[in-house]
Amino acid sequence: MHVFTKRNALVGWIVTRIARKRLERRLQAIARGPRIRRKLVLGAGIVGSAVVAFGAFIARRAADAQPA
């Protein structure tokens, strides 16, 4: 394993840990907020995930299409 690979793995691990802690803090702050706000955030996450999945599906179908 090269030095750069080890360094990049370490940097990625550190960034992932920091991002996870920040995300947990934000989610806890939302959980303490009003009930309607939690539902809106949850709904936005579900809709966003659905849009991304649909976009990936369309992109894959377009890539698999055979040219005439």
Backbone bond lengths (Angstrom), bond angles and torsions (degrees), N, CA, C in turn:
res aa  C-N    CA-C-N  psi(-1)  N-CA   C-N-CA  omega(-1)  CA-C   N-CA-C  phi
1 M - - - 1.444 - - 1.521 107.92 -
2 H 1.311 116.01 132.48 1.454 120.57 -177.64 1.526 111.26 -79.72
3 V 1.307 115.17 161.20 1.457 121.26 -178.57 1.529 110.11 -61.89
4 F 1.342 116.93 -42.04 1.464 120.09 -178.81 1.523 111.30 -63.39
5 T 1.312 117.39 -38.01 1.457 120.72 179.66 1.526 110.22 -64.75
6 K 1.316 116.65 -43.37 1.462 120.56 178.55 1.525 110.65 -64.74
7 R 1.336 115.92 -41.46 1.459 119.69 -179.76 1.527 110.37 -64.54
8 N 1.325 116.72 -45.23 1.460 120.26 -179.91 1.526 111.28 -63.96
9 A 1.325 117.31 -37.36 1.461 120.54 177.66 1.524 110.24 -64.63
10 L 1.315 117.35 -41.13 1.462 121.31 179.21 1.525 110.69 -66.29
11 V 1.321 117.46 -44.90 1.461 121.10 179.18 1.532 109.72 -62.12
12 G 1.322 118.09 -43.53 1.457 121.74 178.48 1.510 112.09 -61.84
13 W 1.327 116.79 -41.36 1.457 121.05 179.17 1.526 110.61 -63.97
14 I 1.339 116.86 -43.66 1.465 120.89 -179.73 1.525 110.31 -64.32
15 V 1.328 117.34 -45.01 1.463 121.05 179.78 1.526 110.34 -62.44
16 T 1.326 117.40 -40.91 1.458 121.20 179.28 1.522 110.75 -62.68
17 R 1.317 117.42 -43.02 1.470 120.59 179.31 1.533 111.10 -62.70
18 I 1.328 117.03 -44.67 1.462 121.09 -179.50 1.527 110.28 -64.53
19 A 1.333 116.76 -44.30 1.466 120.52 -179.43 1.522 110.65 -63.61
20 R 1.332 117.35 -39.83 1.458 120.38 179.72 1.524 111.15 -63.76
21 K 1.340 117.14 -42.61 1.471 120.57 179.11 1.527 110.73 -62.81
22 R 1.342 116.46 -43.27 1.463 119.47 179.78 1.524 111.08 -64.39
23 L 1.331 116.51 -42.05 1.458 120.68 179.44 1.522 110.77 -63.19
24 E 1.329 117.23 -41.65 1.461 120.43 178.37 1.524 110.89 -62.26
25 R 1.334 118.05 -40.66 1.459 121.06 178.60 1.527 110.95 -64.10
26 R 1.328 116.18 -42.52 1.465 119.32 179.97 1.521 110.89 -65.24
27 L 1.322 117.27 -42.60 1.452 120.12 179.94 1.524 111.58 -65.50
28 Q 1.322 117.64 -36.59 1.460 120.11 176.65 1.520 110.98 -66.65
29 A 1.331 117.04 -36.63 1.464 120.41 177.86 1.526 110.00 -66.25
30 I 1.325 116.94 -38.61 1.461 120.53 178.08 1.520 110.16 -67.32
31 A 1.327 116.71 -40.29 1.465 120.74 -178.75 1.519 111.50 -63.01
32 R 1.324 117.67 -29.55 1.457 121.30 178.26 1.522 112.00 -80.98
33 G 1.335 116.83 -12.80 1.458 120.84 -177.78 1.513 111.79 -77.27
34 P 1.325 115.99 -174.07 1.468 120.21 179.59 1.525 111.85 -62.11
35 R 1.319 115.57 154.41 1.465 121.33 -176.19 1.526 111.75 -63.29
36 I 1.323 117.72 -38.88 1.462 120.72 -178.99 1.524 110.60 -65.11
37 R 1.323 116.63 -34.51 1.466 120.50 179.47 1.526 110.51 -64.88
38 R 1.330 116.76 -41.21 1.470 120.10 178.45 1.514 110.53 -61.70
39 K 1.334 116.29 -42.41 1.458 119.91 -179.27 1.527 111.21 -66.22
40 L 1.316 116.74 -38.44 1.463 120.10 178.35 1.524 111.06 -64.85
41 V 1.310 117.26 -43.04 1.462 120.80 179.60 1.529 110.14 -65.00
42 L 1.313 116.83 -43.14 1.455 120.57 178.16 1.528 110.78 -62.65
43 G 1.325 116.81 -44.50 1.463 120.88 178.78 1.516 111.61 -63.13
44 A 1.323 117.45 -41.78 1.461 121.02 178.82 1.526 110.62 -63.28
45 G 1.311 117.03 -38.43 1.461 120.15 178.10 1.516 112.24 -65.64
46 I 1.322 116.23 -40.87 1.467 120.32 179.38 1.521 110.28 -66.90
47 V 1.323 116.80 -45.65 1.470 120.45 179.82 1.526 110.36 -64.19
48 G 1.306 117.09 -42.29 1.472 120.38 178.09 1.510 112.00 -61.21
49 S 1.319 117.17 -42.61 1.461 120.85 178.17 1.519 111.14 -63.94
50 A 1.319 116.66 -39.81 1.461 120.32 179.19 1.527 111.11 -65.18
51 V 1.329 116.86 -40.68 1.465 120.54 179.28 1.523 110.52 -64.40
52 V 1.312 117.22 -43.45 1.469 120.79 179.09 1.523 110.62 -64.07
53 A 1.328 117.58 -43.18 1.463 120.91 179.45 1.523 110.62 -63.87
54 F 1.329 118.29 -41.52 1.456 121.72 179.02 1.530 110.43 -65.44
55 G 1.323 116.88 -40.94 1.464 120.56 177.54 1.517 111.89 -63.01
56 A 1.326 116.93 -40.72 1.467 120.45 177.89 1.523 110.38 -65.98
57 F 1.329 117.04 -38.65 1.463 121.24 178.39 1.528 110.63 -62.74
58 I 1.316 117.33 -46.22 1.463 121.65 179.98 1.525 110.49 -64.74
59 A 1.321 116.88 -42.57 1.471 120.64 -179.53 1.531 110.46 -63.44
60 R 1.311 116.74 -39.13 1.468 119.20 179.88 1.529 111.46 -69.21
61 R 1.320 116.08 -39.67 1.466 119.22 178.59 1.522 110.32 -64.92
62 A 1.328 117.34 -38.13 1.458 121.11 179.42 1.528 110.52 -67.24
63 A 1.329 117.03 -35.64 1.463 120.50 179.04 1.517 111.66 -72.57
64 D 1.336 117.44 -30.60 1.460 121.43 -179.15 1.515 112.83 -82.93
65 A 1.332 117.48 -13.58 1.474 120.42 -177.03 1.526 109.89 -64.36
66 Q 1.315 115.37 135.86 1.458 121.16 178.87 1.530 109.76 -85.26
67 P 1.326 117.78 131.05 1.460 118.62 176.66 1.529 109.98 -68.14
68 A 1.313 116.14 145.00 1.474 120.61 -176.51 1.488 113.45 -77.55
